[in-house]
Amino acid sequence: MSYIGNSPALKYTTFAVQHFTTSATTGYTLDNAVTNENDIRLVINNVVQQPGGSYAYTAAGTVLTLSAATTTSDTMYCVFLGKAVQTVNPGAGSVGLSQLSATGTASSSTFLRGDNAWQDPGGVALATSTNNQVVTVTGADAITGETNFIYDGTIIGGGADGANADLGVGLHIKSADSSASASSAADELVLENSGNAGITIATGTGNTGGIYFADSGSNNIARIEYAHSIDSLQFACNQGEAMRIDSSKRFLFATTSVIDSNAAFNIKELTNYPLAIKVDATGNTAQINFFNGNGNVGSVSTNASATAFNTSSDYRLKENISYDFDATTRLKQLKPARFNFKTDADTTVDGFLAHEVSTIVPEAITGNKDATETKQDVVLNANGTMIYNGVLEQDYIDGKANGNYPSDSTWIAEKEVPVYQSIDQAKLVPLLTSALQEAITKIETLEARVQTLENA
């Protein structure tokens, strides 16, 4: 069959149907309003009824009136001939704005909302200016205009003064002008403020925040990390950790574990570098100064050719000064000896036993004879000597696997270890000097007597 205009799309539609629950009545309510009974087809007990007041039924609006009452055993339904129901998607490009049922006015400045209403976006209206800046015309939730955001083809500027971003070739976050410049070696990200400026890396309490350095050979050639789980700041170089500051603010160099929990600085020898510390200085320089609550109590200083180990000696720091004491008697109580240390059996040296000196020159000795203390979380070498303490067992096991501990070492939770005495032999010099002076006096007295006898 030929058609003028569009072919009927009957295959795309179906008709709305209403089924009724019947009773002994002639009046029913329709789901959809109709003009008259000709808009529906009524079927009772599978028999199509003839519409009209002189026939089976009439209809107007939502009121359906039967010529004879039904019974509860009857079946009845109607088909709304004027209400088609879409069953498939219409073809592409077949629906225009005129087919849409929506409130408001469709235009180039409105959009269709989910509630079937044409709406102006409102609040935000962006435009471009001649210098590639993004401009906000209205809207409290939009970018606040050229005062804080810019892209000029090279620099992306942001911040309170971002429109005046002028440093670097990447992202410049500028709160206020500092009159500073940025090095071309590090200007892809610049933070600027006339006061303090900084960057925050926030993570979960059990996670790690870090700054990583990468090159073509590694995505982690170096890094700075803070491990929140153990409160440790770590520095890695050449794909390995070089130093860290632990949760107790102890400094660990070339080791990830505490060597001695009593030491603020823990430095482990590097195999290829036998010197732990080297200070290179010329002229008269104080390399290390020692202070306590009383002020400067000593230093290590150098000049062009030598090093001096200095302790406080100014007369203004002293009182109850006496030059009259028996140095010779005390000196004779000292017991110089020859011995070797157990760890160096082939080397014999001259010296003293600390406890034998402690009653004669007590200021020369540190510690007490046969003293011990209990250490926690200890790593022992093959001879049973403590080499580390403050090492958790799980850290020791992991560290051992990574080569941080000798393969023949062991870990124990607690160990009583000796606290060895030490001696500062320089503290013997005053006694030696006084005894020598006494000896010289005696020698001079004897020489005078001999001279007298010879002249007699």
C-alpha positions in Angstrom: 0.0 0.0 0.0 1.3 3.5 -0.8 1.1 6.5 1.5 1.3 10.2 1.2 3.8 11.4 3.9 5.3 9.2 6.6 4.3 5.5 6.7 2.2 4.6 9.7 4.5 3.2 12.4 2.0 0.8 13.9 4.8 -1.7 14.8 6.1 0.9 17.3 2.8 1.2 19.3 0.4 -0.8 21.4 -2.8 0.2 23.2 -3.4 0.8 26.9 -5.6 -1.9 28.5 -7.6 -1.8 31.8 -8.9 -4.9 33.6 -11.8 -4.5 36.0 -12.8 -6.3 39.2 -16.5 -6.8 38.6 -19.4 -6.6 41.0 -23.2 -6.3 40.8 -23.1 -2.7 39.4 -23.4 -0.7 36.3 -20.8 2.0 37.2 -17.0 1.8 36.8 -14.1 4.2 36.9 -11.6 4.4 33.9 -7.9 4.8 34.4 -7.7 7.3 31.6 -10.2 10.0 30.7 -12.0 9.6 27.3 -14.2 11.9 25.2 -17.0 9.3 24.8 -17.6 5.5 24.6 -16.2 5.3 21.1 -12.7 5.9 22.5 -12.7 2.5 24.2 -13.5 -1.1 23.3 -15.3 -3.0 26.1 -15.1 -6.8 26.4 -17.3 -8.7 28.9 -16.8 -12.5 29.2 -14.7 -12.4 26.0 -17.6 -10.8 24.0 -17.0 -7.3 22.5 -19.8 -5.0 23.6 -21.5 -2.4 21.3 -21.0 1.2 22.4 -23.9 3.7 22.7 -26.7 4.7 25.0 -29.1 2.3 23.3 -26.6 -0.5 23.4 -24.2 -1.9 26.0 -22.3 1.1 27.5 -21.5 4.8 27.5 -18.4 6.7 28.7 -17.4 10.2 29.4 -14.3 11.4 31.2 -13.4 8.6 33.6 -17.0 7.4 34.1 -18.0 4.1 32.5 -21.8 3.3 32.6 -23.2 -0.2 31.6 -26.7 -0.8 30.3 -27.0 -3.9 32.5 -25.2 -4.7 35.8 -22.4 -7.2 35.8 -21.9 -10.0 38.4 -18.9 -10.9 40.4 -18.2 -13.9 38.2 -17.9 -11.8 35.0 -14.6 -10.9 33.4 -14.3 -7.4 31.9 -11.6 -5.3 30.3 -11.4 -2.3 28.1 -9.0 -1.1 25.4 -8.3 2.6 25.2 -8.3 3.1 21.4 -7.0 6.7 21.7 -4.1 5.9 24.0 -1.0 4.4 22.3 1.9 3.2 24.4 5.5 3.4 22.9 7.1 0.0 22.8 10.5 0.6 21.1 13.0 3.5 20.8 12.1 5.9 18.0 14.6 6.2 15.1 17.6 8.4 15.2 16.8 12.1 14.5 13.1 11.4 14.6 12.3 13.4 17.7 12.5 17.2 17.8 12.0 19.8 20.6 8.4 20.2 19.7 7.7 16.5 20.6 9.1 17.0 24.1 6.8 17.8 26.9 8.6 20.2 29.3 7.9 23.4 31.2 9.8 26.6 30.5 11.3 27.8 27.3 13.9 26.0 25.2 16.7 28.2 24.0 20.5 28.3 23.4 21.0 29.3 27.0 18.8 26.6 28.7 19.1 22.9 29.3 16.5 20.2 30.1 16.6 19.2 33.7 15.6 15.8 35.2 12.3 17.1 36.3 11.3 17.9 32.7 11.9 21.7 32.9 14.0 24.0 30.7 16.4 25.8 33.0 19.0 28.5 32.7 22.3 27.2 34.2 22.6 30.4 36.3 25.4 31.2 38.7 28.4 30.4 36.4 29.2 32.1 33.1 32.7 31.8 31.8 34.4 33.7 28.9 37.9 34.1 27.6 39.8 37.3 27.6 42.5 38.5 25.2 45.4 37.2 27.4 44.0 33.6 27.7 42.8 34.2 31.2 39.7 32.5 32.5 37.1 35.0 33.7 34.1 34.5 36.0 31.1 36.8 35.4 28.8 35.5 38.1 28.5 32.7 40.7 29.8 32.3 44.2 30.9 28.7 43.5 32.9 29.4 40.4 36.5 30.5 39.9 36.7 34.0 41.2 37.9 35.7 38.1 41.4 36.9 37.0 42.4 37.7 40.6 43.4 34.0 41.3 43.7 32.0 38.1 45.7 32.4 34.9 47.1 30.4 32.0 49.3 32.5 29.7 50.6 29.6 27.5 53.6 29.0 29.7 52.6 29.5 33.4 49.5 28.1 35.1 48.9 30.5 38.0 46.8 29.9 41.1 46.3 31.4 44.5 45.2 34.7 45.9 47.6 36.5 43.5 47.6 33.8 40.9 46.7 36.2 38.1 50.2 37.8 38.5 52.0 34.5 38.4 55.4 35.1 36.8 57.8 32.5 38.0 58.8 29.2 36.3 57.5 27.4 33.3 54.9 25.2 35.0 52.6 25.7 38.0 53.1 28.8 40.1 51.0 29.0 43.2 51.3 32.6 44.4 49.7 34.0 47.6 51.7 37.2 47.5 54.8 38.6 45.9 58.1 37.9 47.6 60.4 39.7 45.1 62.2 36.3 44.7 63.2 34.5 41.6 63.1 30.8 40.7 66.1 28.8 39.4 65.6 27.4 36.0 66.7 24.0 37.3 63.7 23.8 39.6 60.9 26.0 38.3 58.2 23.5 37.1 56.5 24.0 40.5 56.9 27.2 42.4 55.2 28.2 45.7 55.4 31.8 46.6 54.3 34.0 49.5 55.6 37.2 51.0 55.6 35.4 54.3 56.0 31.7 55.0 55.4 29.2 52.2 55.3 25.4 52.3 53.8 22.2 51.1 51.8 19.6 53.0 51.7 15.8 52.3 48.8 14.3 54.3 48.3 10.5 54.6 46.6 8.0 56.8 48.1 7.5 60.3 49.4 4.0 59.2 50.7 5.1 55.8 53.8 6.8 54.3 54.1 10.1 52.6 57.1 10.8 50.4 58.9 12.7 47.7 60.5 10.4 45.1 63.2 11.2 42.6 63.3 9.2 39.3 65.3 9.0 36.1 65.3 6.8 33.0 66.8 3.9 34.9 64.6 3.9 38.1 61.4 5.4 39.3 62.8 5.4 42.8 66.5 6.3 42.6 66.2 8.5 45.7 63.4 9.5 48.1 62.5 11.3 51.3 59.7 9.5 53.2 57.9 9.9 56.5 56.5 6.5 57.8 53.6 7.4 60.0 53.3 3.8 61.4 56.7 4.1 63.1 57.1 7.9 63.1 60.4 7.8 61.2 61.8 10.3 58.7 63.9 8.4 56.1 66.3 9.5 53.4 67.3 7.1 50.6 70.0 7.5 47.9 70.9 5.3 45.0 67.9 3.0 45.6 68.8 2.4 49.3 68.2 4.0 52.6 71.1 6.1 53.7 69.9 7.7 57.0 66.8 8.3 59.1 65.6 10.1 62.2 63.6 7.7 64.3 60.6 8.3 66.6 62.9 9.2 69.5 64.7 11.8 67.3 67.9 9.7 67.2 70.0 10.1 64.1 70.8 6.8 62.3 73.4 6.9 59.5 74.2 3.9 57.3 71.8 1.7 59.5 68.1 1.3 59.8 68.3 0.1 63.5 69.6 1.7 66.7 73.1 0.6 67.5 72.9 2.0 71.1 69.7 3.3 72.5 71.6 5.7 74.7 73.3 7.4 71.7 71.6 10.3 70.0 73.8 9.7 66.9 74.2 6.1 65.7 76.7 5.8 62.8 77.6 2.5 61.3 80.9 2.0 59.4 80.6 1.8 55.7 82.8 -1.0 54.2 84.4 1.2 51.6 84.9 4.2 53.9 86.9 3.5 57.0 86.5 7.0 58.3 83.2 7.7 60.0 83.8 11.5 60.2 86.4 13.7 58.7 86.6 17.5 59.4 88.7 19.5 56.9 89.5 23.0 58.2 92.4 25.5 58.1 93.5 28.1 60.6 92.4 28.3 64.2 89.0 26.8 64.4 86.8 25.3 67.1 85.4 22.2 65.4 83.2 21.1 68.3 82.0 23.0 71.3 80.4 21.3 74.3 77.8 23.0 76.4 75.6 22.3 79.4 73.6 24.4 81.8 76.8 26.0 83.1 77.9 27.1 79.6 80.9 26.0 77.5 82.7 23.1 79.2 85.1 22.1 76.5 85.9 21.9 72.8 87.9 20.2 70.0 89.8 22.8 68.1 92.4 22.7 65.3 95.1 25.0 63.9 97.3 24.7 60.9 99.1 21.6 62.1 97.4 20.0 65.2 94.2 19.2 67.1 93.6 20.3 70.7 91.1 18.6 73.0 90.2 21.3 75.5 88.4 21.2 78.9 87.4 24.2 81.0 90.3 25.6 83.0 89.7 29.4 83.4 90.6 30.5 87.0 87.3 32.4 87.1 85.5 29.1 87.1 87.4 27.7 90.2 87.6 28.2 93.9 89.3 26.6 97.0 92.6 26.5 95.0 95.5 24.8 96.8 99.0 24.2 95.6 100.1 22.2 98.7 99.5 18.5 98.4 101.6 15.3 98.5 101.8 14.4 94.8 104.7 11.9 95.2 102.8 9.7 97.7 99.8 9.6 95.5 101.9 9.0 92.4 103.6 6.0 93.9 100.2 4.4 94.4 99.6 4.3 90.7 100.3 0.9 89.0 101.3 1.3 85.4 101.0 -2.0 83.6 101.5 -3.7 80.2 98.7 -5.7 78.7 96.7 -6.4 75.5 93.0 -6.1 74.9 91.1 -9.3 74.4 89.9 -8.3 71.0 93.5 -7.5 69.9 95.6 -10.3 71.4 98.7 -9.5 69.3 99.1 -5.9 70.5 100.7 -5.1 73.9 100.3 -1.6 75.3 101.2 0.4 78.4 98.4 1.8 80.6 96.4 1.5 83.7 93.5 -0.5 85.1 90.7 1.9 85.6 89.5 0.7 89.0 93.1 0.9 90.3 93.2 4.6 89.4 89.7 5.6 90.6 90.7 6.0 94.3 93.9 8.0 93.5 92.7 10.3 90.6 88.9 9.8 90.6 88.4 12.6 88.1 90.3 10.5 85.5 87.8 7.6 85.6 84.3 7.3 84.2 82.1 4.5 85.5 82.2 2.0 88.4 84.0 -1.3 88.8 82.0 -4.3 87.7 78.9 -2.2 86.8 76.2 -3.7 84.6 72.9 -2.7 83.1 69.9 -4.5 81.5 69.4 -3.8 77.8 66.2 -4.6 75.9 65.8 -6.1 72.4 69.5 -7.0 72.0 71.4 -8.4 68.9 74.4 -10.5 69.9 77.4 -11.5 67.7 78.7 -15.1 67.6 80.7 -14.5 70.8 77.6 -13.4 72.7 78.7 -9.8 72.8 76.0 -7.1 72.3 76.4 -5.3 69.0 72.9 -3.6 68.9 70.1 -2.9 71.2 66.6 -1.4 70.9 66.0 -3.7 67.8 62.5 -5.2 67.6 62.5 -8.9 66.8 60.5 -8.4 63.6 62.8 -5.6 62.5 65.9 -7.9 63.2 64.5 -10.7 61.1 63.6 -8.4 58.2 66.9 -6.6 58.6 68.9 -9.8 58.7 67.3 -10.8 55.4 68.4 -7.5 53.9 72.0 -7.9 55.2 71.8 -5.3 58.0 73.0 -7.8 60.7 75.8 -10.4 60.7 74.5 -13.8 59.5 75.7 -15.5 62.7 74.1 -13.0 65.0 71.1 -13.7 67.3 68.3 -11.6 68.9 67.2 -11.8 72.5 64.6 -9.8 74.3 66.7 -8.8 77.3 70.3 -9.1 78.4 72.4 -7.9 81.3 75.6 -6.4 79.9 78.7 -4.9 81.5 79.1 -1.1 81.6 82.9 -0.8 81.2 85.0 1.8 83.0 87.1 4.2 80.9 90.0 6.5 81.7 91.1 10.0 80.6 94.8 9.7 81.0 95.3 13.4 80.4 93.7 13.9 83.9 96.9 12.3 85.4 99.1 15.1 84.1 98.6 17.5 87.0 99.5 14.8 89.5 102.6 13.8 87.4 103.6 17.4 87.1 103.4 18.0 90.8 105.2 14.8 91.7 107.9 15.7 89.2 108.2 19.2 90.7 108.6 17.6 94.2 111.3 15.3 92.8 113.1 18.2 91.1 113.0 20.1 94.4 114.6 17.1 96.2 117.2 16.7 93.5 118.1 20.4 93.7 118.4 20.1 97.5 120.7 17.0 97.2 122.7 18.8 94.5 123.2 21.7 96.8 124.4 19.5 99.6 126.8 17.7 97.3 128.2 21.0 96.2 128.7 22.1 99.8 130.5 18.9 100.6 132.7 19.2 97.6 133.6 22.8 98.5 134.5 21.9 102.1 
